[in-house]
Amino acid sequence: MVINGARAPLAMPDDNYGRLCLELKFFMAAATSLPNRPEHLAADQQAKADAFVAAMDVMENAQNVMRQCTKQLADRVKALSDKLRWMRNVLPSLTPGDDSILIPFGLDAKVPHAYEELKNYADAADAYWQTVSGEALYDPYADKIDELADLIDDFEDKRMEQVALNNAYAAAQNAKDIARAEHHTIERAIFNHYVAFYPDQQDMYWDVTPWGRATSEQTPVYPVFPEPPETFTAEDKGGGMTEVVYGYVDGATHGLLERRKAGSAEPWIEVSDHLPMDKDNMLPYRELHVPPGEWEYRFTPMNGDEHGTSVSATVVVE
C-alpha cells in the first residue's frame, strides 16, 4: 500500500511515519518485494519499525497521563486559590472597618496565578494561621481555615507529580525521536537499494511499494533552517483556553508548539508537533484545560526533523 508523503519521510508527521514503518515491514515480507528484495536489511527494518511503533505508544501514553495530571493540578490550583480568596473576604468581617487583619497573613495582596508564587503566598498565610489559630477571635471560621494546610499539600503533591510526568514525557519524546531516526536510516537504505534496481521511479513497479511511483513534479527543496514567523501571539480566551496565532514561514513543512511556565527552567511541554504550514489550513490553534498562571509558548518552524529559529510569547491564564 502506497503511503502518502513516503517519498519525503522527514516531513511526515509521526502517525503517518508509523504507518510507513508498518507498510514497509509488510512489503518486505510479501512476495511483491521480490525478485530484488534486500534480504540483508529485512530483519533490521522489522526490528526498528516495531521499536518506533512501541516508542510512539509509550510517548502517547505518557502524554495522556501528563494531560490528566495537568487537569487534576488545575482543579487543585482552583481549590487552593478559592480558599485563599475566601479568607481574604471573610477575615475582615472579624474586625469590621479594619482590613489590616489581612496583613500578617500576607493576604493584603491579590492571590497570584504563578504556581511558585501561589505556593509561597499560601505558605505564608498558613504559617501565620498556625500561630493564631487558637485565638477566640477566629472561632467563627477556624474549622474552614484549618483546611488550608491540606489544600496546600494536595497542590504541592500534584505539582511535583506533574513535573515528574513532564520529565517522563520529554524522555519518551526523545526515545521516540531516536527510534524514528534509527528507522529512517534503514528505510533510506532499502529505498536506495530499490532505486538501484529500478532507477526509473515512474516505473510501474513502484506502485506496489510503500513509496509509490514518483510524479513528474519535482519535490520542492526547503531551506534547512527557515526563518521564524513575523507573527506569533498567545492570548487567554477564558475558561482555561489559550489561543495561539502564528504566521506563515516560507520553506517550513510544519510547526512545533510547546509550553512551559514563564521564567522557569522546567522542560517544555509539547502542545502540538505538526501545526499546518500551508496557507489554506493555518487557523489559530486553541489549547484547552490550561492551568491558571503565566505561561510561555514557543513556536518552532520545522523542515522535516530540522528545527528553525524559535519565537515565544507569554500569556496569563486566569
QUIVEN-V174830 format. One record per helix or strand of 2 or more residues. SS is the DSSP state (2 for helix, 1 for strand). FROM is the first residue (numbers start at 1). LEN is the number of residues. Records with the same first field share a line. If there is no record, write none. Layout:
BEGIN
SS: FROM-LEN ; FROM-LEN
END
This chain:
BEGIN
2: 6-6 ; 14-16 ; 31-3 ; 39-57 ; 99-4 ; 115-18 ; 136-10 ; 147-51 ; 204-5 ; 279-3
1: 232-7 ; 241-6 ; 254-8 ; 269-8 ; 285-3 ; 293-11 ; 306-12
END
